[in-house]
Amino acid sequence: MSFNILFLLTGIEFILVGTALVVVSVFSLLLLIYIFPYISRYESTIKDSIKTTFQIALLNIKSTLSILVYFVGFIILFNLTDWTFSLGLLLLITIGFSSISYLVSYILRDVFSQYE
Protein backbone atom coordinates (compact mmCIF):
# COMPACT_ATOMS: atom_id res chain seq x y z
CA MET A 1 0.00 0.00 0.00
CA SER A 2 1.27 3.42 -0.87
CA PHE A 3 1.17 6.37 1.47
CA ASN A 4 0.09 8.51 -1.50
CA ILE A 5 -3.48 7.42 -0.80
CA LEU A 6 -3.40 9.74 2.23
CA PHE A 7 -3.43 12.74 -0.09
CA LEU A 8 -6.73 11.58 -1.58
CA LEU A 9 -8.42 11.62 1.81
CA THR A 10 -9.89 14.77 3.29
CA GLY A 11 -11.12 15.92 6.67
CA ILE A 12 -11.72 13.39 9.39
CA GLU A 13 -10.70 10.46 7.17
CA PHE A 14 -7.22 11.95 6.76
CA ILE A 15 -6.88 12.50 10.50
CA LEU A 16 -8.04 8.98 11.41
CA VAL A 17 -5.93 7.15 8.84
CA GLY A 18 -2.91 9.38 9.46
CA THR A 19 -3.13 8.86 13.23
CA ALA A 20 -3.48 5.11 12.78
CA LEU A 21 -0.41 5.03 10.54
CA VAL A 22 1.64 7.03 13.03
CA VAL A 23 0.62 4.75 15.92
CA VAL A 24 1.42 1.59 13.95
CA SER A 25 4.76 3.07 12.85
CA VAL A 26 5.75 3.95 16.43
CA PHE A 27 4.80 0.48 17.71
CA SER A 28 6.74 -1.12 14.86
CA LEU A 29 9.78 1.01 15.59
CA LEU A 30 9.69 0.13 19.30
CA LEU A 31 9.45 -3.52 18.38
CA LEU A 32 12.24 -3.43 15.81
CA ILE A 33 14.71 -1.85 18.23
CA TYR A 34 14.57 -4.83 20.58
CA ILE A 35 13.34 -7.85 18.58
CA PHE A 36 16.57 -8.84 16.83
CA PRO A 37 18.84 -8.57 19.90
CA TYR A 38 16.19 -10.41 21.92
CA ILE A 39 15.95 -13.26 19.43
CA SER A 40 19.71 -13.62 19.32
CA ARG A 41 19.91 -13.81 23.13
CA TYR A 42 16.84 -15.81 24.16
CA GLU A 43 14.72 -18.64 22.81
CA SER A 44 10.94 -18.27 22.64
CA THR A 45 8.09 -18.40 20.19
CA ILE A 46 7.46 -15.54 17.79
CA LYS A 47 4.34 -14.45 19.65
CA ASP A 48 6.13 -14.46 23.00
CA SER A 49 9.15 -12.63 21.52
CA ILE A 50 6.97 -9.86 20.13
CA LYS A 51 5.04 -9.50 23.37
CA THR A 52 8.17 -9.53 25.52
CA THR A 53 10.14 -7.07 23.41
CA PHE A 54 7.23 -4.65 23.38
CA GLN A 55 7.07 -4.88 27.17
CA ILE A 56 10.83 -4.36 27.43
CA ALA A 57 10.59 -1.29 25.20
CA LEU A 58 7.87 0.23 27.36
CA LEU A 59 9.46 -0.69 30.71
CA ASN A 60 12.85 0.71 29.68
CA ILE A 61 11.62 3.91 28.08
CA LYS A 62 14.82 5.81 28.94
CA SER A 63 16.97 3.32 27.03
CA THR A 64 14.46 3.16 24.20
CA LEU A 65 14.42 6.92 23.81
CA SER A 66 18.21 7.13 23.93
CA ILE A 67 18.47 4.58 21.12
CA LEU A 68 15.86 6.50 19.11
CA VAL A 69 17.72 9.77 19.68
CA TYR A 70 20.93 8.07 18.61
CA PHE A 71 19.42 6.84 15.32
CA VAL A 72 17.56 10.07 14.59
CA GLY A 73 20.68 12.08 15.39
CA PHE A 74 22.66 10.16 12.81
CA ILE A 75 19.95 10.61 10.20
CA ILE A 76 19.69 14.36 10.84
CA LEU A 77 23.46 14.81 10.98
CA PHE A 78 23.99 13.02 7.69
CA ASN A 79 21.27 14.98 5.91
CA LEU A 80 22.20 18.53 6.91
CA THR A 81 24.21 19.41 3.80
CA ASP A 82 25.63 17.65 0.78
CA TRP A 83 29.03 17.54 2.45
CA THR A 84 27.73 15.88 5.63
CA PHE A 85 25.77 13.42 3.49
CA SER A 86 28.93 12.50 1.58
CA LEU A 87 30.92 12.22 4.80
CA GLY A 88 28.18 10.15 6.43
CA LEU A 89 27.96 7.85 3.42
CA LEU A 90 31.72 7.37 3.49
CA LEU A 91 31.63 6.58 7.20
CA LEU A 92 28.77 4.14 6.76
CA ILE A 93 30.62 2.37 3.95
CA THR A 94 33.94 2.14 5.81
CA ILE A 95 33.12 1.64 9.49
CA GLY A 96 29.48 1.22 8.70
CA PHE A 97 26.41 -0.04 10.29
CA SER A 98 28.35 -2.39 12.52
CA SER A 99 29.76 0.53 14.51
CA ILE A 100 26.25 1.87 15.08
CA SER A 101 25.13 -1.56 16.23
CA TYR A 102 28.19 -1.87 18.44
CA LEU A 103 27.39 1.40 20.22
CA VAL A 104 23.72 0.46 20.64
CA SER A 105 24.75 -2.94 22.03
CA TYR A 106 26.11 -1.25 25.16
CA ILE A 107 22.68 0.16 25.90
CA LEU A 108 20.98 -3.13 25.10
CA ARG A 109 23.40 -5.09 27.28
CA ASP A 110 22.33 -3.04 30.29
CA VAL A 111 18.67 -3.51 29.43
CA PHE A 112 18.92 -7.28 29.00
CA SER A 113 21.10 -7.72 32.09
CA GLN A 114 18.06 -6.73 34.20
CA TYR A 115 16.20 -9.81 32.95
CA GLU A 116 18.87 -12.46 33.43
SULTAKA-V557261 format. One record per pair of residues at least 4 apart in sequence whose ideal C-beta (glycine too) atoms are under 6 Angstrom apart, sorted by the first residue. I is the first residue (numbers start at 1). J is the second residue. D is the distance in whole Angstrom. If there is no record, write none. Layout:
{{I,J,D} {I,J,D}}
This chain:
{{9,13,4} {9,14,4} {9,17,6} {10,14,6} {14,18,6} {30,57,4} {31,35,5} {31,53,6} {31,54,6} {33,67,6} {34,38,5} {34,53,4} {34,56,5} {34,57,5} {35,53,5} {37,108,5} {38,42,6} {38,49,6} {38,53,5} {39,49,6} {41,112,6} {44,48,4} {44,49,5} {48,52,6} {55,59,6} {56,60,6} {57,64,5} {60,64,6} {60,111,5} {63,107,5} {63,111,5} {67,104,6} {67,107,6} {68,72,6} {69,73,6} {73,77,6} {78,84,6} {78,85,6} {78,88,3} {80,84,5} {84,88,6} {91,95,6} {92,96,5} {95,99,5} {105,109,6}}
